[in-house]
């Protein structure tokens, strides 16, 4: 029996949702990517395509179409990955014999340099988060810590009270791959966190016992999405043109350390990178900034 493309896509989506138990968000992403492909294939012929009718040339045309529409390389890679998974499923279920994505040359991912903020912009951002209101005290502690310690947003959100050592000026962080590390907390960030814990945190927790360091307005653990919204609001208030994300503070932490002469291995440890190649990309940022400074300031550049 020949199943049309749309029918087999639904079978695949049921499989990843019910058997592989992927998150609704991931399933939705697969759905969008595969419907995009199905629409392109169906639009290129009057016939209803079955999975086995799709050839490598069809997929190349699809990718070429995406490129001509200006889609980012990252998006194209994701859609190709969705097609690879879908066709592996089709082969296992006997819906087709060959995987048309197998003969495609691997697409190289664009190397994107991390976008670090200028030190003046970091200072401007932090200066806007000022005041004696509990929310402002909390927010100042959050953003001071992100920049001071170079934490990932998920690492900051996951901090519990027992992870913060005020005396030793450190936080214990659970990073990627459940790897634990101890991150230093700078003096200014320490003052901001201590102030938050002493005078503001109880205003959110009330009578509830809550182990998280940073709490939301309602007393639960603050979420990454909430911090992203706060960052956008403070970006606007500070008049920053680039609208950086919270992760930009981590990029800035690494880049500013290297700009000031820190060695690569130390920065690797501070960031919690398992592979130094992940850290080396920041040296390119640092060199780029150095060249910009040279061209701007040297009289004969």
ZADO-1210 file (C-alpha; in nm, 4 decimals, padded with zeros to 6 digits):
<atoms>
<atom x="00.0000" y="00.0000" z="00.0000" code="UNK" pos="1"/>
<atom x="00.1316" y="00.3454" z="-00.0907" code="UNK" pos="2"/>
<atom x="00.0795" y="00.6088" z="00.1774" code="UNK" pos="3"/>
<atom x="00.0784" y="00.9761" z="00.0759" code="UNK" pos="4"/>
<atom x="00.3450" y="01.2025" z="00.2214" code="UNK" pos="5"/>
<atom x="00.1109" y="01.3908" z="00.4568" code="UNK" pos="6"/>
<atom x="-00.0207" y="01.0649" z="00.6051" code="UNK" pos="7"/>
<atom x="00.3270" y="00.9325" z="00.6845" code="UNK" pos="8"/>
<atom x="00.4265" y="01.2645" z="00.8388" code="UNK" pos="9"/>
<atom x="00.1361" y="01.2296" z="01.0825" code="UNK" pos="10"/>
<atom x="00.2497" y="00.8740" z="01.1627" code="UNK" pos="11"/>
<atom x="00.6000" y="01.0037" z="01.2324" code="UNK" pos="12"/>
<atom x="00.4701" y="01.2838" z="01.4562" code="UNK" pos="13"/>
<atom x="00.2597" y="01.0342" z="01.6530" code="UNK" pos="14"/>
<atom x="00.5702" y="00.8182" z="01.6929" code="UNK" pos="15"/>
<atom x="00.7953" y="01.0924" z="01.8315" code="UNK" pos="16"/>
<atom x="00.5180" y="01.2182" z="02.0590" code="UNK" pos="17"/>
<atom x="00.3841" y="00.8873" z="02.1954" code="UNK" pos="18"/>
<atom x="00.6811" y="00.6508" z="02.1756" code="UNK" pos="19"/>
<atom x="00.9847" y="00.8771" z="02.1981" code="UNK" pos="20"/>
<atom x="00.7954" y="01.1162" z="02.4275" code="UNK" pos="21"/>
<atom x="00.9515" y="01.4291" z="02.2836" code="UNK" pos="22"/>
<atom x="00.8245" y="01.7587" z="02.4212" code="UNK" pos="23"/>
<atom x="00.5210" y="01.9262" z="02.2596" code="UNK" pos="24"/>
<atom x="00.7480" y="02.2114" z="02.1544" code="UNK" pos="25"/>
<atom x="00.9868" y="01.9741" z="01.9742" code="UNK" pos="26"/>
<atom x="00.6989" y="01.7896" z="01.8072" code="UNK" pos="27"/>
<atom x="00.5560" y="02.1232" z="01.6924" code="UNK" pos="28"/>
<atom x="00.8936" y="02.2177" z="01.5456" code="UNK" pos="29"/>
<atom x="00.9114" y="01.8869" z="01.3546" code="UNK" pos="30"/>
<atom x="00.5559" y="01.9393" z="01.2310" code="UNK" pos="31"/>
<atom x="00.6326" y="02.2855" z="01.0922" code="UNK" pos="32"/>
<atom x="00.9525" y="02.1687" z="00.9224" code="UNK" pos="33"/>
<atom x="00.7935" y="01.8634" z="00.7607" code="UNK" pos="34"/>
<atom x="00.4810" y="02.0491" z="00.6499" code="UNK" pos="35"/>
<atom x="00.7105" y="02.3051" z="00.4863" code="UNK" pos="36"/>
<atom x="00.8802" y="02.0232" z="00.2946" code="UNK" pos="37"/>
<atom x="00.5515" y="01.8524" z="00.2081" code="UNK" pos="38"/>
<atom x="00.4078" y="02.1786" z="00.0766" code="UNK" pos="39"/>
<atom x="00.7110" y="02.2323" z="-00.1450" code="UNK" pos="40"/>
<atom x="00.6987" y="01.8772" z="-00.2827" code="UNK" pos="41"/>
<atom x="00.3226" y="01.8799" z="-00.3428" code="UNK" pos="42"/>
<atom x="00.3516" y="02.2198" z="-00.5096" code="UNK" pos="43"/>
<atom x="00.6124" y="02.0950" z="-00.7522" code="UNK" pos="44"/>
<atom x="00.3883" y="01.8272" z="-00.9025" code="UNK" pos="45"/>
<atom x="00.0215" y="01.7571" z="-00.9577" code="UNK" pos="46"/>
<atom x="00.0620" y="01.4050" z="-00.8205" code="UNK" pos="47"/>
<atom x="00.0439" y="01.3097" z="-00.4530" code="UNK" pos="48"/>
<atom x="00.3925" y="01.2078" z="-00.3484" code="UNK" pos="49"/>
<atom x="00.4678" y="00.9022" z="-00.1366" code="UNK" pos="50"/>
<atom x="00.7888" y="00.9062" z="00.0732" code="UNK" pos="51"/>
<atom x="00.9614" y="00.6654" z="-00.1657" code="UNK" pos="52"/>
<atom x="00.8951" y="00.8960" z="-00.4612" code="UNK" pos="53"/>
<atom x="01.1120" y="01.1724" z="-00.3173" code="UNK" pos="54"/>
<atom x="01.4614" y="01.1770" z="-00.4655" code="UNK" pos="55"/>
<atom x="01.7832" y="01.3453" z="-00.3476" code="UNK" pos="56"/>
<atom x="01.7352" y="01.6008" z="-00.6265" code="UNK" pos="57"/>
<atom x="01.3978" y="01.6971" z="-00.4763" code="UNK" pos="58"/>
<atom x="01.5581" y="01.7635" z="-00.1406" code="UNK" pos="59"/>
<atom x="01.8390" y="01.9652" z="-00.3012" code="UNK" pos="60"/>
<atom x="01.5764" y="02.1761" z="-00.4788" code="UNK" pos="61"/>
<atom x="01.3951" y="02.2238" z="-00.1485" code="UNK" pos="62"/>
<atom x="01.7128" y="02.3378" z="00.0286" code="UNK" pos="63"/>
<atom x="01.7952" y="02.5665" z="-00.2633" code="UNK" pos="64"/>
<atom x="01.4476" y="02.7156" z="-00.2330" code="UNK" pos="65"/>
<atom x="01.5016" y="02.7801" z="00.1381" code="UNK" pos="66"/>
<atom x="01.8339" y="02.9472" z="00.0641" code="UNK" pos="67"/>
<atom x="01.6829" y="03.1687" z="-00.2060" code="UNK" pos="68"/>
<atom x="01.4214" y="03.2811" z="00.0464" code="UNK" pos="69"/>
<atom x="01.6984" y="03.3995" z="00.2766" code="UNK" pos="70"/>
<atom x="01.6516" y="03.1438" z="00.5533" code="UNK" pos="71"/>
<atom x="01.9421" y="03.1168" z="00.7939" code="UNK" pos="72"/>
<atom x="02.1821" y="02.8248" z="00.7617" code="UNK" pos="73"/>
<atom x="02.0814" y="02.7199" z="01.1120" code="UNK" pos="74"/>
<atom x="01.7163" y="02.6891" z="01.0050" code="UNK" pos="75"/>
<atom x="01.8109" y="02.4900" z="00.6964" code="UNK" pos="76"/>
<atom x="02.0193" y="02.2513" z="00.9072" code="UNK" pos="77"/>
<atom x="01.7278" y="02.1995" z="01.1440" code="UNK" pos="78"/>
<atom x="01.4878" y="02.1234" z="00.8599" code="UNK" pos="79"/>
<atom x="01.7333" y="01.8807" z="00.7020" code="UNK" pos="80"/>
<atom x="01.7742" y="01.7073" z="01.0395" code="UNK" pos="81"/>
<atom x="01.3949" y="01.6719" z="01.0604" code="UNK" pos="82"/>
<atom x="01.3911" y="01.5106" z="00.7153" code="UNK" pos="83"/>
<atom x="01.6693" y="01.2684" z="00.8102" code="UNK" pos="84"/>
<atom x="01.4756" y="01.1570" z="01.1195" code="UNK" pos="85"/>
<atom x="01.1524" y="01.1263" z="00.9236" code="UNK" pos="86"/>
<atom x="01.3102" y="00.9084" z="00.6538" code="UNK" pos="87"/>
<atom x="01.4813" y="00.6832" z="00.9079" code="UNK" pos="88"/>
<atom x="01.1355" y="00.6274" z="01.0565" code="UNK" pos="89"/>
<atom x="00.9878" y="00.5544" z="00.7117" code="UNK" pos="90"/>
<atom x="01.2552" y="00.2935" z="00.6378" code="UNK" pos="91"/>
<atom x="01.2026" y="00.1195" z="00.9740" code="UNK" pos="92"/>
<atom x="00.8272" y="00.1058" z="00.9094" code="UNK" pos="93"/>
<atom x="00.8691" y="-00.0196" z="00.5536" code="UNK" pos="94"/>
<atom x="00.7207" y="00.2964" z="00.4046" code="UNK" pos="95"/>
<atom x="01.0176" y="00.3424" z="00.1716" code="UNK" pos="96"/>
<atom x="01.3421" y="00.1638" z="00.0904" code="UNK" pos="97"/>
<atom x="01.5977" y="00.4441" z="00.0611" code="UNK" pos="98"/>
<atom x="01.6758" y="00.7584" z="00.2561" code="UNK" pos="99"/>
<atom x="01.7112" y="01.0403" z="00.0003" code="UNK" pos="100"/>
<atom x="01.9019" y="01.2533" z="00.2518" code="UNK" pos="101"/>
<atom x="02.1902" y="01.0024" z="00.2752" code="UNK" pos="102"/>
<atom x="02.3548" y="01.1142" z="-00.0477" code="UNK" pos="103"/>
<atom x="02.3547" y="01.4826" z="00.0479" code="UNK" pos="104"/>
<atom x="02.6870" y="01.6385" z="00.1417" code="UNK" pos="105"/>
<atom x="02.6907" y="01.7610" z="00.5029" code="UNK" pos="106"/>
<atom x="02.5980" y="02.1264" z="00.5367" code="UNK" pos="107"/>
<atom x="02.8463" y="02.3319" z="00.7324" code="UNK" pos="108"/>
<atom x="02.7097" y="02.5340" z="01.0196" code="UNK" pos="109"/>
<atom x="02.7838" y="02.9058" z="01.0079" code="UNK" pos="110"/>
<atom x="03.0379" y="03.0101" z="01.2661" code="UNK" pos="111"/>
<atom x="02.8731" y="03.2898" z="01.4545" code="UNK" pos="112"/>
<atom x="03.0902" y="03.4950" z="01.6830" code="UNK" pos="113"/>
<atom x="02.9341" y="03.5576" z="02.0233" code="UNK" pos="114"/>
<atom x="02.8024" y="03.9106" z="02.0549" code="UNK" pos="115"/>
<atom x="02.9695" y="04.0687" z="02.3550" code="UNK" pos="116"/>
<atom x="02.8557" y="04.3999" z="02.4989" code="UNK" pos="117"/>
<atom x="03.0923" y="04.6911" z="02.5365" code="UNK" pos="118"/>
<atom x="03.1900" y="04.7560" z="02.8969" code="UNK" pos="119"/>
<atom x="03.0156" y="05.0953" z="02.8858" code="UNK" pos="120"/>
<atom x="02.6937" y="04.9241" z="02.7763" code="UNK" pos="121"/>
<atom x="02.7179" y="04.6732" z="03.0615" code="UNK" pos="122"/>
<atom x="02.7677" y="04.9607" z="03.3047" code="UNK" pos="123"/>
<atom x="02.4727" y="05.1499" z="03.1550" code="UNK" pos="124"/>
<atom x="02.2496" y="04.8442" z="03.1778" code="UNK" pos="125"/>
<atom x="02.3338" y="04.7773" z="03.5415" code="UNK" pos="126"/>
<atom x="02.3001" y="05.1449" z="03.6331" code="UNK" pos="127"/>
<atom x="01.9372" y="05.1452" z="03.5163" code="UNK" pos="128"/>
<atom x="01.8516" y="04.8716" z="03.7680" code="UNK" pos="129"/>
<atom x="01.8647" y="05.0967" z="04.0694" code="UNK" pos="130"/>
<atom x="01.6298" y="05.1594" z="04.3575" code="UNK" pos="131"/>
<atom x="01.5062" y="05.0312" z="04.6917" code="UNK" pos="132"/>
<atom x="01.2036" y="04.8410" z="04.5641" code="UNK" pos="133"/>
<atom x="01.2303" y="04.4632" z="04.6253" code="UNK" pos="134"/>
<atom x="01.1964" y="04.3872" z="04.2533" code="UNK" pos="135"/>
<atom x="01.4768" y="04.6274" z="04.1619" code="UNK" pos="136"/>
<atom x="01.6999" y="04.4833" z="04.4348" code="UNK" pos="137"/>
<atom x="01.6345" y="04.1321" z="04.3040" code="UNK" pos="138"/>
<atom x="01.6901" y="04.2286" z="03.9414" code="UNK" pos="139"/>
<atom x="02.0163" y="04.4066" z="04.0201" code="UNK" pos="140"/>
<atom x="02.1434" y="04.0933" z="04.1959" code="UNK" pos="141"/>
<atom x="02.0437" y="03.8748" z="03.8987" code="UNK" pos="142"/>
<atom x="02.2197" y="04.0814" z="03.6344" code="UNK" pos="143"/>
<atom x="02.5254" y="04.1563" z="03.8475" code="UNK" pos="144"/>
<atom x="02.5692" y="03.7813" z="03.8989" code="UNK" pos="145"/>
<atom x="02.5210" y="03.6962" z="03.5306" code="UNK" pos="146"/>
<atom x="02.8015" y="03.9345" z="03.4363" code="UNK" pos="147"/>
<atom x="03.0234" y="03.8727" z="03.7383" code="UNK" pos="148"/>
<atom x="03.0297" y="03.4938" z="03.7103" code="UNK" pos="149"/>
<atom x="02.9476" y="03.4277" z="03.3445" code="UNK" pos="150"/>
<atom x="02.6614" y="03.1939" z="03.4296" code="UNK" pos="151"/>
<atom x="02.4282" y="03.0467" z="03.1726" code="UNK" pos="152"/>
<atom x="02.0715" y="03.1607" z="03.2251" code="UNK" pos="153"/>
<atom x="01.9635" y="02.8062" z="03.3159" code="UNK" pos="154"/>
<atom x="02.2441" y="02.7876" z="03.5729" code="UNK" pos="155"/>
<atom x="02.1329" y="03.1068" z="03.7433" code="UNK" pos="156"/>
<atom x="01.7674" y="03.0018" z="03.7448" code="UNK" pos="157"/>
<atom x="01.8662" y="02.6665" z="03.8992" code="UNK" pos="158"/>
<atom x="02.0620" y="02.8161" z="04.1901" code="UNK" pos="159"/>
<atom x="01.9454" y="02.7149" z="04.5370" code="UNK" pos="160"/>
<atom x="02.0255" y="02.8894" z="04.8645" code="UNK" pos="161"/>
<atom x="02.2741" y="02.6198" z="04.9629" code="UNK" pos="162"/>
<atom x="02.4689" y="02.6851" z="04.6406" code="UNK" pos="163"/>
<atom x="02.5634" y="03.0403" z="04.7386" code="UNK" pos="164"/>
<atom x="02.8603" y="03.0865" z="04.9709" code="UNK" pos="165"/>
<atom x="02.8668" y="03.4497" z="05.0795" code="UNK" pos="166"/>
<atom x="03.1747" y="03.4027" z="05.2980" code="UNK" pos="167"/>
<atom x="03.3754" y="03.2411" z="05.0200" code="UNK" pos="168"/>
<atom x="03.2225" y="03.4597" z="04.7461" code="UNK" pos="169"/>
<atom x="03.1335" y="03.1616" z="04.5256" code="UNK" pos="170"/>
<atom x="02.8339" y="02.9848" z="04.3759" code="UNK" pos="171"/>
<atom x="02.8084" y="02.6140" z="04.3070" code="UNK" pos="172"/>
<atom x="02.6703" y="02.5668" z="03.9580" code="UNK" pos="173"/>
<atom x="02.5235" y="02.2647" z="03.7841" code="UNK" pos="174"/>
<atom x="02.6221" y="02.3125" z="03.4206" code="UNK" pos="175"/>
<atom x="02.5656" y="02.1232" z="03.0969" code="UNK" pos="176"/>
<atom x="02.5811" y="01.7469" z="03.1258" code="UNK" pos="177"/>
<atom x="02.5174" y="01.7744" z="03.5019" code="UNK" pos="178"/>
<atom x="02.8765" y="01.8902" z="03.5516" code="UNK" pos="179"/>
<atom x="02.9269" y="02.0800" z="03.8728" code="UNK" pos="180"/>
<atom x="03.1656" y="02.3730" z="03.9065" code="UNK" pos="181"/>
<atom x="03.2420" y="02.6464" z="04.1549" code="UNK" pos="182"/>
<atom x="03.2191" y="02.9964" z="04.0092" code="UNK" pos="183"/>
<atom x="03.3647" y="03.3057" z="04.1778" code="UNK" pos="184"/>
<atom x="03.1358" y="03.5956" z="04.2631" code="UNK" pos="185"/>
<atom x="03.2842" y="03.9446" z="04.2307" code="UNK" pos="186"/>
<atom x="03.2652" y="04.1977" z="04.5110" code="UNK" pos="187"/>
<atom x="02.9961" y="04.4154" z="04.3539" code="UNK" pos="188"/>
<atom x="02.7796" y="04.1152" z="04.2688" code="UNK" pos="189"/>
<atom x="02.8273" y="03.9770" z="04.6215" code="UNK" pos="190"/>
<atom x="02.7016" y="04.3020" z="04.7736" code="UNK" pos="191"/>
<atom x="02.3980" y="04.2968" z="04.5424" code="UNK" pos="192"/>
<atom x="02.3140" y="03.9328" z="04.6233" code="UNK" pos="193"/>
<atom x="02.3613" y="03.9788" z="04.9979" code="UNK" pos="194"/>
<atom x="02.1373" y="04.2843" z="04.9926" code="UNK" pos="195"/>
<atom x="01.8702" y="04.0924" z="04.8022" code="UNK" pos="196"/>
<atom x="01.8836" y="03.7969" z="05.0435" code="UNK" pos="197"/>
<atom x="01.8739" y="04.0209" z="05.3499" code="UNK" pos="198"/>
<atom x="01.6096" y="04.2772" z="05.2606" code="UNK" pos="199"/>
<atom x="01.4107" y="04.1668" z="04.9547" code="UNK" pos="200"/>
<atom x="01.3816" y="03.7912" z="04.9093" code="UNK" pos="201"/>
<atom x="01.1411" y="03.7374" z="05.2006" code="UNK" pos="202"/>
<atom x="00.9011" y="03.9823" z="05.0360" code="UNK" pos="203"/>
<atom x="00.8495" y="03.7258" z="04.7584" code="UNK" pos="204"/>
<atom x="00.8628" y="03.4025" z="04.9571" code="UNK" pos="205"/>
<atom x="00.6279" y="03.5069" z="05.2381" code="UNK" pos="206"/>
<atom x="00.5547" y="03.2060" z="05.4583" code="UNK" pos="207"/>
<atom x="00.6475" y="02.9575" z="05.1853" code="UNK" pos="208"/>
<atom x="00.9613" y="02.7504" z="05.2118" code="UNK" pos="209"/>
<atom x="01.1413" y="02.7963" z="04.8821" code="UNK" pos="210"/>
<atom x="01.4952" y="02.6758" z="04.8174" code="UNK" pos="211"/>
<atom x="01.5571" y="02.8802" z="04.5011" code="UNK" pos="212"/>
<atom x="01.7810" y="03.1842" z="04.5339" code="UNK" pos="213"/>
<atom x="01.5901" y="03.4005" z="04.2896" code="UNK" pos="214"/>
<atom x="01.2136" y="03.4131" z="04.3258" code="UNK" pos="215"/>
<atom x="00.9394" y="03.5458" z="04.1051" code="UNK" pos="216"/>
<atom x="00.6871" y="03.8038" z="04.2136" code="UNK" pos="217"/>
<atom x="00.4560" y="03.5185" z="04.3222" code="UNK" pos="218"/>
<atom x="00.7165" y="03.3381" z="04.5282" code="UNK" pos="219"/>
<atom x="00.8142" y="03.0562" z="04.2922" code="UNK" pos="220"/>
<atom x="01.1484" y="03.0019" z="04.1233" code="UNK" pos="221"/>
<atom x="01.2029" y="03.2720" z="03.8623" code="UNK" pos="222"/>
<atom x="01.2124" y="03.1435" z="03.5038" code="UNK" pos="223"/>
<atom x="01.4525" y="03.2103" z="03.2205" code="UNK" pos="224"/>
<atom x="01.1691" y="03.3587" z="03.0153" code="UNK" pos="225"/>
<atom x="01.0939" y="03.6093" z="03.2917" code="UNK" pos="226"/>
<atom x="01.4593" y="03.7164" z="03.3051" code="UNK" pos="227"/>
<atom x="01.4654" y="03.7572" z="02.9259" code="UNK" pos="228"/>
<atom x="01.1652" y="03.9899" z="02.9493" code="UNK" pos="229"/>
<atom x="01.3353" y="04.1883" z="03.2251" code="UNK" pos="230"/>
<atom x="01.6492" y="04.2188" z="03.0127" code="UNK" pos="231"/>
<atom x="01.4505" y="04.3608" z="02.7211" code="UNK" pos="232"/>
<atom x="01.2847" y="04.6163" z="02.9472" code="UNK" pos="233"/>
<atom x="01.6151" y="04.7299" z="03.0978" code="UNK" pos="234"/>
<atom x="01.7788" y="04.7360" z="02.7518" code="UNK" pos="235"/>
<atom x="01.5161" y="04.9838" z="02.6378" code="UNK" pos="236"/>
<atom x="01.5532" y="05.1905" z="02.9523" code="UNK" pos="237"/>
<atom x="01.9314" y="05.2025" z="02.9099" code="UNK" pos="238"/>
<atom x="01.8948" y="05.3002" z="02.5434" code="UNK" pos="239"/>
<atom x="02.1045" y="05.0098" z="02.4150" code="UNK" pos="240"/>
<atom x="02.0855" y="04.9775" z="02.0374" code="UNK" pos="241"/>
<atom x="02.1765" y="04.6075" z="02.0082" code="UNK" pos="242"/>
<atom x="01.9076" y="04.4737" z="02.2456" code="UNK" pos="243"/>
<atom x="02.1335" y="04.2070" z="02.3982" code="UNK" pos="244"/>
<atom x="01.9997" y="03.8911" z="02.5602" code="UNK" pos="245"/>
<atom x="02.0912" y="03.7694" z="02.9112" code="UNK" pos="246"/>
<atom x="02.3395" y="03.5322" z="02.7443" code="UNK" pos="247"/>
<atom x="02.5230" y="03.8381" z="02.6093" code="UNK" pos="248"/>
<atom x="02.6385" y="03.9032" z="02.9661" code="UNK" pos="249"/>
<atom x="02.8085" y="03.5618" z="02.9651" code="UNK" pos="250"/>
<atom x="02.9711" y="03.6463" z="02.6306" code="UNK" pos="251"/>
<atom x="03.0799" y="03.9811" z="02.7743" code="UNK" pos="252"/>
<atom x="03.2216" y="03.8134" z="03.0853" code="UNK" pos="253"/>
<atom x="03.4464" y="03.5907" z="02.8709" code="UNK" pos="254"/>
<atom x="03.5460" y="03.8565" z="02.6195" code="UNK" pos="255"/>
<atom x="03.6293" y="04.1202" z="02.8799" code="UNK" pos="256"/>
<atom x="03.8447" y="03.8704" z="03.0712" code="UNK" pos="257"/>
<atom x="04.0417" y="03.7870" z="02.7559" code="UNK" pos="258"/>
<atom x="04.0666" y="04.1562" z="02.6656" code="UNK" pos="259"/>
<atom x="04.2279" y="04.2117" z="03.0050" code="UNK" pos="260"/>
<atom x="04.4840" y="03.9348" z="02.9576" code="UNK" pos="261"/>
<atom x="04.3221" y="03.6306" z="03.1208" code="UNK" pos="262"/>
<atom x="04.4541" y="03.3001" z="02.9860" code="UNK" pos="263"/>
<atom x="04.2302" y="03.0778" z="02.7777" code="UNK" pos="264"/>
<atom x="04.2391" y="02.7778" z="03.0133" code="UNK" pos="265"/>
<atom x="04.1215" y="02.9872" z="03.3073" code="UNK" pos="266"/>
<atom x="03.8340" y="03.1294" z="03.1056" code="UNK" pos="267"/>
<atom x="03.7441" y="02.7762" z="02.9945" code="UNK" pos="268"/>
<atom x="03.7193" y="02.6673" z="03.3589" code="UNK" pos="269"/>
<atom x="03.5161" y="02.9730" z="03.4549" code="UNK" pos="270"/>
<atom x="03.2683" y="02.9171" z="03.1715" code="UNK" pos="271"/>
<atom x="03.2390" y="02.5449" z="03.2417" code="UNK" pos="272"/>
<atom x="03.3324" y="02.4447" z="02.8863" code="UNK" pos="273"/>
<atom x="03.4241" y="02.0778" z="02.8511" code="UNK" pos="274"/>
<atom x="03.6132" y="02.1460" z="02.5273" code="UNK" pos="275"/>
<atom x="03.8519" y="02.4388" z="02.4926" code="UNK" pos="276"/>
<atom x="03.7423" y="02.4832" z="02.1303" code="UNK" pos="277"/>
<atom x="03.4165" y="02.6248" z="02.2690" code="UNK" pos="278"/>
<atom x="03.6207" y="02.8885" z="02.4513" code="UNK" pos="279"/>
<atom x="03.8564" y="02.9642" z="02.1632" code="UNK" pos="280"/>
<atom x="03.5800" y="03.1375" z="01.9701" code="UNK" pos="281"/>
<atom x="03.6041" y="03.4194" z="02.2254" code="UNK" pos="282"/>
<atom x="03.9658" y="03.4816" z="02.1261" code="UNK" pos="283"/>
<atom x="03.8379" y="03.5633" z="01.7770" code="UNK" pos="284"/>
<atom x="03.5981" y="03.8156" z="01.9312" code="UNK" pos="285"/>
<atom x="03.8814" y="03.9627" z="02.1360" code="UNK" pos="286"/>
<atom x="04.1062" y="03.9906" z="01.8275" code="UNK" pos="287"/>
<atom x="03.8225" y="04.1499" z="01.6317" code="UNK" pos="288"/>
<atom x="03.7746" y="04.4110" z="01.9036" code="UNK" pos="289"/>
<atom x="04.1505" y="04.4703" z="01.9123" code="UNK" pos="290"/>
<atom x="04.1574" y="04.5368" z="01.5376" code="UNK" pos="291"/>
<atom x="03.8599" y="04.7712" z="01.5638" code="UNK" pos="292"/>
<atom x="04.0383" y="04.9651" z="01.8371" code="UNK" pos="293"/>
<atom x="04.3583" y="04.9770" z="01.6300" code="UNK" pos="294"/>
<atom x="04.1813" y="05.1059" z="01.3194" code="UNK" pos="295"/>
<atom x="03.9911" y="05.3609" z="01.5216" code="UNK" pos="296"/>
<atom x="04.2807" y="05.4974" z="01.7241" code="UNK" pos="297"/>
<atom x="04.6070" y="05.4499" z="01.5328" code="UNK" pos="298"/>
<atom x="04.6932" y="05.7596" z="01.3250" code="UNK" pos="299"/>
<atom x="04.8303" y="05.5534" z="01.0349" code="UNK" pos="300"/>
<atom x="04.5957" y="05.2560" z="01.0418" code="UNK" pos="301"/>
</atoms>
